[in-house]
Amino acid sequence: MIDTLIAVIQSVIGQLKWSLSWINIVEIFIIASSLFLFYRKFIKNTSSEKLVKGIFILIFMWIMSEVLILINLRILGLFVKGLVTVISLSLIVIFQPELRRFLGYLGQPGFIGKTLFSKDGISAKPDEEVDIIKEIIEAVKYLTKTKTGALIVFKKGVDSGAYPDVGTKIDAIISTELILTIFHPNTPLHDGAMVIYKNKIQSAGVLLPLTEDPKLSWKYGTRHRAAIGMSEVSDAACLVVSEETGDVSVCMDGLLKKYEDLKTLKEDLESILEIKKITEEDVAKHKNLLDMLRGK
């Protein structure tokens, strides 16, 4: 059986060697590029990304079924091939949101330019970009002044999404007014957490896992315990505004840091959200570069 398997593999490799032309190589490159582009734009950093590994396993199983048939293990090979077929059909249901998003994206005007020349399919002009840090700081300033409780999760990747998948989906641009509306005591979503991902408010009213640390002080309420619990099971950062004292804290890796002034909070948020702070030195360098290009 092993000799037969080796002979089959050698035969397949020999056929590929003599049948592949430059046109076939170009076709393979186009297909591979298209699949990679589809993955990067519509699957990467989503809940479906983990299922991609399953697709590779299905491909391996299909290859194995063909090999089993070639070495006269037809019943086993046909069983594996049938199993792969059934699972492949179910992928249409599993990837339904991504497929719907992809078809809608194809219908947009200028989608080729957006796909090839913009990041994540979005071509926003610099003057249209929202100052995210300013909007968050203004909201926190009002929340601390009025002692309104708030819990904001800054989600960094797919692993951070293990828990914030439940709640009310919002998918909105960050604004001070929207943050204050969500955490207003008379709204249904004020008790849960608000999740920010990719510089947008992804969802609100999210329930987070509470920490089980027995050494945690009794002074910390449910919001603080939820922030610590979330940071213990993920790489997310959690901002908490205390309802009793109005104090502001940020929790990362299970550690809680209290802020006495909003300036320090602003600097830490810039680091968390990976937003480069433009200093006067940067502005001067940019001006000098422009002067050199203009020949001054």
TINU-264814 format. One record per residue (C-alpha): residue number from 0; x, y, z; residue in one letter. Coordinates in steps of 0.02 Angstrom, whole numbers, plus 50000, padded with zeros to 5 digits. Example, Ala and Ser with C-alpha at 12.3 -4.5 7.8 and 13.67 -1.06 7.14 Angstrom:
# TINU-264814
(0, (50615, 49775, 50390), "a")
(1, (50684, 49947, 50357), "s")
***
This chain:
# TINU-264814
(0, (50000, 50000, 50000), "m")
(1, (50142, 50120, 50041), "i")
(2, (50224, 50084, 49874), "d")
(3, (50059, 50119, 49786), "t")
(4, (50040, 50283, 49879), "l")
(5, (50217, 50338, 49834), "i")
(6, (50186, 50292, 49653), "a")
(7, (50025, 50395, 49650), "v")
(8, (50112, 50547, 49725), "i")
(9, (50255, 50534, 49600), "q")
(10, (50131, 50518, 49457), "s")
(11, (50034, 50673, 49513), "v")
(12, (50193, 50775, 49533), "i")
(13, (50253, 50719, 49362), "g")
(14, (50089, 50769, 49280), "q")
(15, (50092, 50940, 49363), "l")
(16, (50271, 50968, 49309), "k")
(17, (50234, 50939, 49126), "w")
(18, (50059, 51013, 49117), "s")
(19, (50089, 51182, 49204), "l")
(20, (50127, 51328, 49088), "s")
(21, (50160, 51512, 49119), "w")
(22, (49976, 51548, 49087), "i")
(23, (49926, 51421, 49220), "n")
(24, (50046, 51501, 49344), "i")
(25, (49971, 51673, 49311), "v")
(26, (49796, 51602, 49334), "e")
(27, (49845, 51523, 49499), "i")
(28, (49921, 51689, 49556), "f")
(29, (49761, 51783, 49512), "i")
(30, (49653, 51659, 49607), "i")
(31, (49768, 51662, 49758), "a")
(32, (49772, 51853, 49758), "s")
(33, (49583, 51864, 49746), "s")
(34, (49559, 51744, 49892), "l")
(35, (49687, 51838, 49997), "f")
(36, (49602, 52004, 49958), "l")
(37, (49432, 51933, 50004), "f")
(38, (49504, 51867, 50168), "y")
(39, (49589, 52032, 50213), "r")
(40, (49439, 52141, 50174), "k")
(41, (49293, 52037, 50236), "f")
(42, (49352, 51898, 50354), "i")
(43, (49508, 51961, 50445), "k")
(44, (49475, 52016, 50625), "n")
(45, (49297, 51948, 50620), "t")
(46, (49220, 51801, 50711), "s")
(47, (49235, 51699, 50550), "s")
(48, (49425, 51711, 50545), "e")
(49, (49444, 51558, 50655), "k")
(50, (49340, 51457, 50532), "l")
(51, (49470, 51483, 50396), "v")
(52, (49578, 51351, 50480), "k")
(53, (49433, 51232, 50461), "g")
(54, (49429, 51266, 50274), "i")
(55, (49611, 51214, 50258), "f")
(56, (49570, 51054, 50352), "i")
(57, (49428, 51021, 50229), "l")
(58, (49546, 51046, 50082), "i")
(59, (49668, 50923, 50160), "f")
(60, (49526, 50798, 50187), "m")
(61, (49471, 50815, 50006), "w")
(62, (49649, 50781, 49945), "i")
(63, (49659, 50631, 50059), "m")
(64, (49493, 50564, 49991), "s")
(65, (49561, 50572, 49813), "e")
(66, (49719, 50482, 49868), "v")
(67, (49618, 50347, 49957), "l")
(68, (49516, 50317, 49799), "i")
(69, (49674, 50305, 49692), "l")
(70, (49749, 50172, 49806), "i")
(71, (49588, 50068, 49794), "n")
(72, (49517, 50116, 49965), "l")
(73, (49359, 50173, 49877), "r")
(74, (49232, 50155, 50019), "i")
(75, (49337, 50253, 50142), "l")
(76, (49382, 50382, 50008), "g")
(77, (49201, 50408, 49955), "l")
(78, (49148, 50424, 50137), "f")
(79, (49277, 50561, 50169), "v")
(80, (49230, 50650, 50007), "k")
(81, (49045, 50646, 50052), "g")
(82, (49084, 50715, 50224), "l")
(83, (49184, 50858, 50148), "v")
(84, (49041, 50896, 50027), "t")
(85, (48911, 50908, 50167), "v")
(86, (49022, 51020, 50274), "i")
(87, (49066, 51129, 50124), "s")
(88, (48881, 51162, 50089), "l")
(89, (48857, 51213, 50270), "s")
(90, (48992, 51347, 50249), "l")
(91, (48870, 51446, 50142), "i")
(92, (48761, 51467, 50297), "v")
(93, (48908, 51499, 50413), "i")
(94, (48984, 51634, 50302), "f")
(95, (48817, 51714, 50257), "q")
(96, (48855, 51885, 50339), "p")
(97, (49024, 51898, 50252), "e")
(98, (48951, 51846, 50083), "l")
(99, (48810, 51973, 50100), "r")
(100, (48937, 52107, 50145), "r")
(101, (49046, 52059, 49996), "f")
(102, (48901, 52066, 49872), "l")
(103, (48847, 52234, 49940), "g")
(104, (49024, 52298, 49925), "y")
(105, (49031, 52245, 49742), "l")
(106, (48879, 52352, 49706), "g")
(107, (48959, 52512, 49771), "q")
(108, (49023, 52637, 49643), "p")
(109, (49212, 52640, 49628), "g")
(110, (49237, 52481, 49729), "f")
(111, (49393, 52435, 49629), "i")
(112, (49482, 52595, 49680), "g")
(113, (49427, 52574, 49860), "k")
(114, (49487, 52395, 49865), "t")
(115, (49656, 52424, 49784), "l")
(116, (49705, 52595, 49848), "f")
(117, (49623, 52618, 50017), "s")
(118, (49643, 52536, 50186), "k")
(119, (49500, 52420, 50239), "d")
(120, (49398, 52481, 50090), "g")
(121, (49373, 52654, 50165), "i")
(122, (49440, 52811, 50081), "s")
(123, (49410, 52949, 50207), "a")
(124, (49491, 53117, 50185), "k")
(125, (49598, 53183, 50328), "p")
(126, (49485, 53333, 50355), "d")
(127, (49336, 53217, 50375), "e")
(128, (49414, 53110, 50510), "e")
(129, (49342, 53122, 50684), "v")
(130, (49455, 53170, 50830), "d")
(131, (49416, 53011, 50927), "i")
(132, (49519, 53053, 51081), "i")
(133, (49437, 53225, 51096), "k")
(134, (49262, 53151, 51085), "e")
(135, (49300, 53020, 51218), "i")
(136, (49386, 53144, 51336), "i")
(137, (49242, 53268, 51322), "e")
(138, (49119, 53130, 51363), "a")
(139, (49224, 53070, 51512), "v")
(140, (49238, 53250, 51575), "k")
(141, (49048, 53265, 51581), "y")
(142, (49025, 53091, 51654), "l")
(143, (49144, 53126, 51798), "t")
(144, (49064, 53295, 51831), "k")
(145, (48889, 53222, 51843), "t")
(146, (48950, 53058, 51924), "k")
(147, (48871, 52954, 51788), "t")
(148, (48934, 52774, 51785), "g")
(149, (49013, 52712, 51623), "a")
(150, (49112, 52563, 51559), "l")
(151, (49201, 52571, 51391), "i")
(152, (49296, 52423, 51316), "v")
(153, (49432, 52460, 51189), "f")
(154, (49437, 52299, 51089), "k")
(155, (49602, 52264, 51002), "k")
(156, (49574, 52105, 50902), "g")
(157, (49473, 51947, 50875), "v")
(158, (49527, 51871, 51042), "d")
(159, (49455, 52023, 51130), "s")
(160, (49287, 51981, 51053), "g")
(161, (49261, 51817, 51146), "a")
(162, (49139, 51902, 51265), "y")
(163, (49081, 52067, 51185), "p")
(164, (48982, 51975, 51050), "d")
(165, (48819, 51997, 51145), "v")
(166, (48730, 52162, 51169), "g")
(167, (48652, 52289, 51051), "t")
(168, (48749, 52316, 50891), "k")
(169, (48776, 52500, 50851), "i")
(170, (48921, 52515, 50726), "d")
(171, (48926, 52705, 50735), "a")
(172, (49057, 52843, 50728), "i")
(173, (49121, 52894, 50899), "i")
(174, (49045, 53055, 50963), "s")
(175, (49027, 53137, 51133), "t")
(176, (48839, 53151, 51114), "e")
(177, (48817, 52967, 51073), "l")
(178, (48925, 52911, 51219), "i")
(179, (48827, 53020, 51341), "l")
(180, (48663, 52957, 51269), "t")
(181, (48713, 52775, 51292), "i")
(182, (48765, 52799, 51474), "f")
(183, (48619, 52912, 51522), "h")
(184, (48533, 52831, 51673), "p")
(185, (48363, 52829, 51586), "n")
(186, (48421, 52729, 51434), "t")
(187, (48410, 52537, 51424), "p")
(188, (48596, 52519, 51380), "l")
(189, (48675, 52620, 51521), "h")
(190, (48706, 52471, 51636), "d")
(191, (48811, 52370, 51512), "g")
(192, (48978, 52405, 51430), "a")
(193, (49008, 52499, 51268), "m")
(194, (49132, 52416, 51149), "v")
(195, (49245, 52521, 51036), "i")
(196, (49333, 52430, 50895), "y")
(197, (49425, 52500, 50744), "k")
(198, (49385, 52678, 50801), "n")
(199, (49196, 52647, 50798), "k")
(200, (49067, 52609, 50930), "i")
(201, (49033, 52427, 50892), "q")
(202, (48901, 52385, 51022), "s")
(203, (48827, 52436, 51189), "a")
(204, (48736, 52354, 51333), "g")
(205, (48867, 52216, 51334), "v")
(206, (48882, 52102, 51485), "l")
(207, (49062, 52064, 51535), "l")
(208, (49134, 51925, 51644), "p")
(209, (49164, 51978, 51824), "l")
(210, (49333, 51950, 51905), "t")
(211, (49344, 51811, 52033), "e")
(212, (49493, 51886, 52126), "d")
(213, (49457, 51860, 52312), "p")
(214, (49585, 51993, 52362), "k")
(215, (49495, 52134, 52271), "l")
(216, (49435, 52272, 52386), "s")
(217, (49250, 52284, 52429), "w")
(218, (49255, 52466, 52373), "k")
(219, (49250, 52413, 52190), "y")
(220, (49077, 52394, 52117), "g")
(221, (49010, 52290, 51973), "t")
(222, (49082, 52402, 51836), "r")
(223, (49258, 52392, 51906), "h")
(224, (49245, 52205, 51931), "r")
(225, (49182, 52183, 51753), "a")
(226, (49326, 52290, 51685), "a")
(227, (49455, 52188, 51781), "i")
(228, (49372, 52024, 51730), "g")
(229, (49372, 52073, 51546), "m")
(230, (49554, 52125, 51550), "s")
(231, (49600, 51959, 51633), "e")
(232, (49528, 51853, 51491), "v")
(233, (49577, 51963, 51342), "s")
(234, (49698, 52097, 51282), "d")
(235, (49563, 52231, 51288), "a")
(236, (49579, 52392, 51389), "a")
(237, (49429, 52449, 51493), "c")
(238, (49390, 52627, 51547), "l")
(239, (49278, 52647, 51700), "v")
(240, (49191, 52800, 51771), "v")
(241, (49131, 52771, 51950), "s")
(242, (48949, 52811, 51985), "e")
(243, (48984, 52844, 52169), "e")
(244, (49140, 52954, 52160), "t")
(245, (49158, 53004, 51977), "g")
(246, (49336, 52936, 51975), "d")
(247, (49409, 52878, 51808), "v")
(248, (49510, 52718, 51794), "s")
(249, (49581, 52611, 51653), "v")
(250, (49608, 52425, 51674), "c")
(251, (49731, 52321, 51572), "m")
(252, (49797, 52145, 51606), "d")
(253, (49698, 52137, 51768), "g")
(254, (49778, 52297, 51837), "l")
(255, (49675, 52452, 51877), "l")
(256, (49750, 52626, 51856), "k")
(257, (49662, 52779, 51929), "k")
(258, (49681, 52949, 51844), "y")
(259, (49689, 53115, 51934), "e")
(260, (49690, 53222, 51777), "d")
(261, (49622, 53201, 51600), "l")
(262, (49787, 53248, 51519), "k")
(263, (49869, 53086, 51575), "t")
(264, (49713, 52991, 51524), "l")
(265, (49722, 53069, 51351), "k")
(266, (49903, 53015, 51328), "e")
(267, (49864, 52836, 51382), "d")
(268, (49712, 52828, 51266), "l")
(269, (49821, 52882, 51121), "e")
(270, (49936, 52737, 51160), "s")
(271, (49792, 52613, 51181), "i")
(272, (49707, 52665, 51019), "l")
(273, (49878, 52677, 50932), "e")
(274, (49847, 52857, 50878), "i")
(275, (50007, 52954, 50844), "k")
(276, (50013, 53117, 50940), "k")
(277, (50061, 53261, 50825), "i")
(278, (50180, 53376, 50918), "t")
(279, (50244, 53550, 50875), "e")
(280, (50408, 53469, 50825), "e")
(281, (50317, 53360, 50697), "d")
(282, (50229, 53514, 50628), "v")
(283, (50396, 53606, 50613), "a")
(284, (50476, 53459, 50523), "k")
(285, (50330, 53450, 50403), "h")
(286, (50342, 53637, 50368), "k")
(287, (50530, 53625, 50337), "n")
(288, (50503, 53482, 50216), "l")
(289, (50373, 53581, 50120), "l")
(290, (50492, 53731, 50113), "d")
(291, (50631, 53620, 50044), "m")
(292, (50515, 53548, 49910), "l")
(293, (50463, 53723, 49859), "r")
(294, (50645, 53774, 49843), "g")
(295, (50650, 53897, 49986), "k")
***
